[in-house]
Amino acid sequence: MASSFVRLLSVFTIAVPCLAATQAKLANFADFQAAANQHQTVLKLVTYPTTPEEVKSITAAVLKKADAALAALVAQQSAQLNFANSFAAIDALNGSMADTGAMLETVAQSSLSEAIRQSANEANVKLQEWNVSMTYREDLYLLLKSVADTKPTLEAEQQRLVDFIMRDYRRAGLALPVAERAVVEKRQKELAALTTEFSININNARAPLDFTATELAGVPQSFLDSPEVKQADGRYRVMANITWHAQAISENAINPTTRQRLAYARNNLARDKNIPVLTKLVVLRAAIAQRLGYASWADYQIETRMAKNAATAIKFEEELVAGLDAKFAAETETLRLLKAADLKQSDATLESWDVGYYTNKLLKDRFAVDTEALRVYFPYQATLEGMFAIYQKIFGLKFTAVEPPYVWAPGVQLYVVADAASGAPMGAFYLDMFPREGKFNHFACFPQKLGGVLADGRYDLPVVALICNFPAPSPGQPSLLKQSDVVTLFHEFGHVMHGMLARSQFVNNTGFAVPRDFVEAPSQMLENWVWDKTVLDTFAADYRDQTKKIPAATIAAIAAARQATEGYGTRRQLSFGLIDLALHAVPTAEAANLDIVAVSNAVTKRVVIAPVPDTAFVAYFGHLAGYDAGYYGYQWAKVLALDMASEFKKAPGGFLDEKVGRRLRDEIYSVGHTRDVVESVEKFLARPRSQQPFLDYVGIKP
């Protein structure tokens, strides 16, 4: 591990001195804790284990405390039972266990130590097994049912908690005969372990590819100069598992063999380990659904979401596929013709490894958009601070960098969020933004502490971590983001805002508890800010000359180029959703005979383009562990997101309109899952929902 740590420090040779220079300017976290106390709230960070032994001891202590809490809860006499010491108590316990699980997941995905990461994964399996066991405790179920059956007079949010908990018991099979219930419990524990194994295999997957300078012709020099890319033998190492590495090659390498080799490696990541695991997962999920009385796992998962059932989700996806036929065909033919002209072969076939390259070429040649050249306008730090300024303005907030009591890696930063008007702290977030060995290799917001009302009536403020993998700084040059990276940053930080702003009496009703096919909508909406000239002018400037802004014509060209390729991009997203549903919207008998790779590759070929021969992208499809039967929700939510964004477009202040921003905070973010999301959306819109903004965005004409 020592060598890994040395390589990590080399990655931060630019960033760490910068942080050290501003160290004296960092605020004191304790001051914000004192401010929180004045506002009857508690601002407390999570304690992270620093050794495998600490992981084990913390987990053991949490489980022991939880067992004692459960024992005390079920020991109560029926005459003593009320909402507070039953449903509210179990919600608090669930919240505590969820926070521990979230902390362990963060450690498993970000710790510098492989031993700690492994220990955290093992501990999380134990927590998941405990949670399954708690769900199937008949004494607890009967106690809660006895309270619910009295139909006590409750406030709306209290009744919502009762309804959801009893619904979840029904969905878990507590109404089944004891023997049947035991089978479901056993399978749920197996499912939890397999899901964790699938995610671990993805996180551990590596695919280093070495190329010569000739093979990488066309690839930007900035990539070749990136840390750890240039090797001692003069060749260049591309890590197919690192997204921005893969993008640099697929979009810029002139040599098609180079692109194909990269695509083959990336689309076979974790194949040997995860295809057997995924096969077991699909069969096990179908079997559990059947035992619980559902036609398929997708029907089971989607029941609690906006779509309600698998048929509705599939219909939604397939109708969009069909609606995009003409636009998709025109776009792919345009790319094919570019390849034909390039190769001087009129009958050239467009392959999957050609799409990124010729899309990039289209942007340059037809729209004069050079995505690589645009990076100079998006230095990471200035972009981050610019985004902060925008979100602070529209949401009425203030972010302050504070001295973190503990960080799990060099470069991790901590901020406190406060209400701008009252100064009341709202929560805290960590930033862990650059790649390193062993770290989660995508982009996501990881809840650390969900927040909720404590026993003494004070509000326990939420804490989240934003874990990303943007290009690291290189010698003499800051981290420079692509415009698509900026879209990702605005999106993922939207999840941070959801975590910070949501307020609910119970953990079960927090912002992250909204239906899975809505949870992305508030973040997807914020992606629209990155396409607006007024917004971009607030922070996007050439890092070498701050007076140079992105020309209006270039921004218009970027938007036109996006729409010119939106048919392909949307169909690609739809293919992911339909792969997910193809694996999970089948009954047990069919699931047992499903060829996972053949099914997923067939969907890819039908909806988008034939995949690279002899590959299994589905093995690296991380959403199938935790987002299973839910990927359709990205497009479902996007329709809602664009509808909500249209409210800013027509506002006097545009995307910086504070009045609409406050309405967004109050009607969408702050209410979390304390009411039906349809009601929240329509209160924000002050009108019925509409698909027209989505159709306009994609470019589908009536």
N, C-alpha and C positions, 0 to 999 in steps of 0.2 A: 504493500500500500504506500510505502514511502515514495516510490517513483511516481505514483499517480498523484500524490500530493504536490510533488515538485512541479509536475506538468500543470497542475491546477494553478499554482502560483504564477507560472509563466503566462497563463492566459490573462491574468489580471495585472500585468505589469503596467498597463496604462491606467486602469480604473482605480487600483488601490492607492497610489500616491494622491490621486485627486480626492479620494475619500478622506485620506489622512489630512490633507490641506484644509478641509472644511470641518474637521472633527470638532474644533472648538465652537463651531456654529450650531452644532446639533443640540436640540433642546433636551431637557431633562425629563425622562419619562415619568418620574415621581411627581412632577408638577402637574401633569395631566391626570394622574391618579387622584391627586388632591382636588382638582377641579371637578372630576367625576363625582367625588363624594359630596361636593357642594350641591350637585344636581340630582342627588339621590340615585346615583348609578355607581357601578363598580367596573373599573378598568383594570383587568388582570390578564397577564399573558400566560400562555401555556408553558409548562415545564417540559423541556425536551431531554430525553435520556442521552447520555454521552458515551455509554459503554453497552455492550450486549447484556451485561449483568443488570444494569439499570433498567433496560427494556423489560427484562424478566421480572424484576422486583416491582416496578411500577404496575405492570400488568397483573401480577399476583395480588398486589394491594387493592387495585381497582376491583378485581373480581371478588375479593373477600368482602370489601365494603358493599358491593352490589348484592351479594348473597345475604348479608346481614340486613340490608334495607328491604329486600324481598321477604325475608323471614318475618320481619317486624310488621310488614304490610299485611301479609296473609294471616298473621296471628290475631288481628283485630277481631273483636266481637261484632256480629252483624248489627247490633244496636248502635254501635259507635260509628258505623260507616257513613261517610258523606262524600261529596264530590272532592273536597280538598284532600282527604286522606286516602283516596282511591285513585281516581283518574288523574288528578293534578299530580299526585305523588308518583305515579308510574310514568307520567310525561317527564317529570324532572329526572327520574332515574334513566329513562331512555335518552334524554339529552346528555346526561353525564357520560353514558356509555358511548354515545355517538361522538362526543368530543374526544374521548380517549382513542376511539378508532380512527378519527380524522388525524389526530396527532401522529399515531403510529403509521398511518398511510403516508403522511408527509415525510417522516423519518425514513420509511422504506424506499421512498422515491427520490430522496435528496441527500441523504447522509454521505459524507466522504468515505465512511468505512463500510466495506462490503459485509463485514461481520455484523455490524449494527443493522444494516439494511436487511440482512437475512433474518436476524433476530426479530426485527419489527414485523416482517412478513409472517413469521411463525406466530408471533403474539396476536396479530390481527386475525389469524385463523381461529385462535382460541376465543377471541372476543366474539367472532361471528358464530361460533358453535354455541357459546353461552347465550347469545341473543336468540338463536333458534330454540334452545332449550327453554328459555324464559317464555317464548311465545307459546310453547306447548304445555306449560304448567296449568293443569286443569284447576287447581285450587285458586290460582290467580284469576283465571278466566271466569270461574263461577262467582268469585267475589265481585269482580267488575260488572258482570252480568246482573248480579243481584241489585247493585246500585242503579244500573241503567233501567232495570225493570220497574223500579219505583217511580220512574219518570219525574225526577225532581225538577222544580222550577229553576232554570239556569239562564245565564246571560247567553247571548248568541254565540260568542266565541267558545264558551264552556260547552254548550250543546254540540258545537261543531267538533270539539275534541272527543266527546263521548261517541258521536256518530262515527267518526273516523276509526277510533280504536275498536269499536264493535264490528265495523265493516272489515277491518283487517283481521280480526279473529275469525270471522266467517271465511274470509279468503284463505286463511291459513289452515282451515279444515277442522276447527275445534268442534264443529257440529257433527263430525264424522264419528263412527264407532271407534272405540279405543284402539283396536288393532290397526284399523286403517290410518288413524291419526299417527300412530307410531311409525308406520312405513313412511308417511309424508315427512315427519320430523327427521328420520334417518336420511332421507334423500335430500332434504334441505341442507343438512350439514355437509353431505357429500358435494352438493352444489356449491356451497360457500368455499370449500377447499379447492375445488376445480377452478372456480372463477379466479381465485387468488393465484393459482398456478399459471393460468393463462396470462394474466397481467405480468407476473414475474418473468415469464419467458419472453414477453415482448420487451420489457425493460432491459433484459440481459442480452438481447439479440445484437450482434455486431456483424458488420460486413465491410471490412477494409478492402479497398481496391486501389492498386497502384497503377498510375498511368504515366506515360512520358509526356513531355511538353508538346510533342507533335500530336499525340492522341487527344490532348486537351486544347487544341487550337480553337480559338473563339471564346474560351472561358475567360472571364474578367481577371485582370492582373490582381485586383483586390482579393479575389478568392485564393489565387496561387500564393499570395503573400500572407494569408491568414495563419494564425498559430497552428503548428503541428501538421500543416499540409505538406510543406517541402521536406523531403526525406534526405538522408545523408547520401544516398546513391544518385541523387539528382532527379529522382522521380517524385510524383506528387500523390499523396494519399487522400483518397476520397472515402469518407465514411458514409456508406449507403443508408445507414440507420439515422443519420442526422439530416433533418428535413432541409435546412438551407444548403447543405452540401449537395444533396440530391437535386434541388432546384437549380443550383448554379450550373450543374452539368446538363440536366435535361433541357434547359432553356437556351443554353449557349454553345454547347459542344458541336462543332461543325461535323465531326466524324460520326456517322450514324451507328457505327459499331460500338463506339464509346458510350453513346446514349443507350443502346440496347443492353450492353453489358451492365451498366448502372441499373437499368430498369429490371433486368433479370435478378440481380442481387437484392434490390430493394423489395421486389415482389415475392421473394422467397425467404425473407427474414422470419425466423422462428418456425419455419415450415415443419421441420422434422419433429419438433417437440409439440407444437400447438395444433396440428391437424388431428392427432389422436385425442388431445384434450378437448378440442372443440367438438369432435364427434361425440364424445361422452357427454359433453354439456348439452348438446342439442337433444340427444336421446333422453337424458335425465330430466330436462326441463319439460319435454312433452309428457313424460310419464307422470311428473308431479301435477301438471295441469289436468291430465286425465283423472287422476285420483281426486282432484278437487272439483271435478264436474265441469271442466272447460273443454271446449273442442280442441284448443291448441294453447301453447304457451303464449303466443301473441295475444289471443283473446284474454288470457289471464292478466297479462301485463298492462294491456291497453284499457281494461275496464275502468280504471281510476283516472284516466286521462281525458282530454277533451274529445278525442276521436271515439272513445268508448269501446270499440271492438276492432279486430283485425280487418274485417271486410271494409270498414270505412277508411282505415289507413291505406289499404291496398288500392281502393278505388281512387282516393285522393292522389296517390303517387302515379298510378297508371293513367289517369286523366291528364295529369301534367305531362307525362311522357308523350302521350298522343298529341296534346296541344302544342308541343314543341317540335313535332315532326318536321314541319317545313323549315323552320328556322334552324334546327339542328342540321338537317341535310344540307342546307345552303352553306352553313358555317364549315362543316367538314369538307365539303367540296372545294371551298375557297382554300382551305389548308392543303388539300390534295393537289390543287393546281399550282400552289406555291412550290410544293415538292417536285411536281412534274417539270416545272420551269427550271428549278434548281438542278435537277438531274438530266434535263433535256430528254425526258421519257414521258410521252403523253399518257401512257397507261399506268403510271406509277400508282402504287397502293399506299394509302396513308396507314402507318402502323402506330401502335400506342406510344412508342418511344419517339415518334415524330411530332406528336401533338404540341408538347411544350415548346420545342424548338421553332416550329413554324408559326405557332401563336405569337411567340416573341418576335419573330421576323415580320409577321403581319403588323404588329404594333409599331415596329420601327419603320417599315416601308410604306404602309398605307396611312398610318395615323401619326407618323413622326414621333412616336412614343418610345423612348429608350429607357426601359425600366432600370437598367444598370446606371445610366447617367443621372436618373432622378434621385438616386441614393444620396447624392451630395446635399440634397435639400432636407434630408431626414437623419441628421446625426442623433443617435439614441438619446443622449441626455436632454438636448433641446426639445426633441419630440416628446419625451416623457413630461418635461416641465410644461410644455405647451398644452398637452392633453390635461394635465392637472389643472391648469388655469381655466380651461374650458369647462371641465366638470365642476370645479369650484363655483364658477359663475352661474351655470344653469341650475345647479342643485342647491345653491346657497350654502356652500361648505368651505372649510379651510383645512388644508393638509399641512402637517408639520413634521419634518424629519426629526427623529429623536434618537438618542444614543441607545442602541438595543442592549439589554442586559445580557443577551446571548444570541449568537447567530450560528447556524449549522455549517456555514462555508464562508470563505472570504468574499466580500462584495455584497452579501445579503444586507438589505436595508430595512428599517422599520419606520413607519409613519403613523401618526395619530390623526384621525378625522374628527373635526369638530363642527358644530353648527356655526355658521358665520355670524348670525345675528346674536345668539345668546352666549356663544363660546362653550356651550356644553359639549363635552366629548361624546362622539358617536360610536367609536370603535377604533381598531388599529389594523394595519395590514403590513405584511412583509413583501419585499420584492427580491426574487432570486431569478435573475434575468438572462444569464449566459450559460452555454453548455459546459459540462465537465463530465469526466468519466464516472459512470454509474448512476448518473442523474436521469430522472424522468425526461424523455426526449421529445416531448411535444410542448403544448402551451395550455395551461389550465389554471383555474382558480381553485385552491384547496382550502375549504373551511377548516379552521383550527378550533374555533369555539363558536357555537351557533348563537348564543345569547338567549336571554329570557328573564322572566321575573323570578327573583329569589324568594326564599321563604320569608324574609324580612320586608318584602315589598320593593326592594331596590331592583334596578334593572342591570343584569350582568351583560356588559357590552360585548359585541361580537369581535372576533379576530379571524382574519383570513390570510392566506399566503398566495401570491401570484407567482407561479413557477413557469418560466419561459425559456426559450433557447434561441435568442436573437444572436446575430453574428457578433462575436467578441471583438473588442478593439485589437488592432494590429499595430506594430511599431510605427509611430509617427502619424497614425490615423485613428480617429475615433470609430466606434461602432457605427456603421451606416446602414440604415434600414431601407428595404424595398418598400414601395407603396403598399404592397400586400401585407408586409410586416406591420405597417402602421394600422391597417384595417384590423389585423389580428390584435394589436395592442389595445385599440379602442374597444374592440369586442370583449376581450378578456377582462379589461378593467371595468367594463359594465357589470360583470359578475361580482367584482369587488364592491361596486356601489350597491348592488342588490343585497349583498351580505351586510354592508354597513348600515343601510337605511331602513331595512325591514324591521318592523317592531310588532311583536305579538306577545300575548300573555303566556303562550305555551310554545315549546320547541316544535311541536308537531305542526305549527302553523307559520313557521318562519318563511322568509323569501325563498330559500332553497327547497322548501317543501311543496312549491307550486307544481302542478302537473308537468311531467317530463316533456310534453309536447308544447308547453308554454315557456319553460324556464329559459330557453335561449332567446325568446323574443325581445326582452328589454336590452340584451346585449347586441343582438343583430340590428336592432334599430339604430344603435349608436355608431355602427359602421358607416352610416350615411354621412356623418360629419366629415369623413376623410375625403369626400368628393366635392366639397364646397369651397370655393375660392376664398370667401370671407373667413371661414374657419382656418383654412390652411395658411392664410397670410398672418395669422396670429402667432405662428411658430415655425413654419417651414421656410427655411432660408439656407442658401449655400453656406456651408460651414467655413468656407475659405473667404467668403465675402458676404457678411450679414445683410448687405443692402440688396442682394439679389434674391427675389422671390420667384416662385413658379409662375410663369406667364399664364394669363387667363386662357389663351389659346391652347396651351399645353394641357391645362386642367380639363378644358372642354374635349380635347382629343383623347385624354385618358378615359373620360366618361363614355365617349363614343366608342372607343376601343373595347371597353368593358361590355357595353351592350352588344357589340358586334361578335363577342365570344360568349355571351351569357347563355345562349342555347346549349352549347356544349357543357359549360360549367354547371348549369342546373341539371342537365341530364346525368352528369357524372354524380352529383349529389343524390339524385333520385335512384341511381343504380345501387349506391350504398344502402339506401333505405330498403330497396326491393330485395337485395341480397339478405339483409337482416330478416325481412319478413318471409322470404322463401325458406329460410332455415327454421323459422319459429312459428309459422302459420300452418303447420302440418300436424296431423294427429300422430299418436304414438307409433302406430304400425308403419306409417311412412317414414317417420323420423329414424326408425331403426335401420332402414335401408337406404338412407340418404347418403349420396356421395357428395360430401361437403365441397370439395374442390370443383367437381364437375358442375354442380348446381350454381355456385357463386360465379364461376367463370362464364357459364352460359348466360346468366343475367347481365354480366358486364358486357358480353358480346352483343346481346340483344338491345340493350339500352344505350350503350355508349360505343365501344370499339373492342375488337378482339384483344384480349390480354396478351402479354408476352407468352409465347409457348412455354409449356412446362413450368408454370409459376402458380403460386397459391397465395395471392394477396390476402385472402381471408384469414390466414394464420397470423397476420400482423394487424388485423382490424380490431384495434383495442376496444372500440365501442361495444363489441360483442361480449365484453365482460363488464357488466354494470349498466350498459345502455341497451342491452338486448331487447329486441322488439320495440325499440324506441328511436332508432335513427331517423325514421320518417318525420319525427318531430322537428328536425332542423328546418325542413321546407314548410311544414305546417306553421311553425313559429315565424318563419320569414314572411309569410303572407300577413300575419298580424303585425310584425315589426315594421314593414314598409307602410302599412296603414297608419300606424302610430307616428312614424317619421313624417308623414304628410302633414301632420298638424304643425310641425315646426316649419315646414316649407312655406306654408301660407301665413305664418305669423309675422308681425312687423319686424321682429328682430331675427327672423330666420332661425338658423340652427343655434343661435346664441340667445334666443328669446328667453328671458328669465321667468316671465309669467307662465309660459307653456312648460318650462323646465320645472317650476315649482308644482305645477299640476301633475307632471309626470312623477315627481318625487312623492307627492301626496296620494295619488290615485293608483299608481302601479308599484313603485318600489316600497313605500312605507307600509302598505297594508299586507304585504307578503301573501300568505295563504289564509288570511283571516276571513276571507270571503271568496266567492266563486270568481275565477279569473275573467270570465265573460263579463261579469258585472264591473270588474275593475277596468277592463279595456274600454267598455262602452261609457263608463263615467269619465275616463280620460278623453275619449274622442268626443263625448257629448253628442253622439249620433250612433246609428247602427254600424257594424263592421262592413268593410268593403274589400273586394279583391282587386279593384282597379289599380291601386298603386303598385301592386305586385306585377300585374300584367304590363303596366307601363315600364316598370323597371327592367323586366325581362325582354321587352320589345315584342310582345305578342299583340298583333293588331286585331281589332274586332273583325 
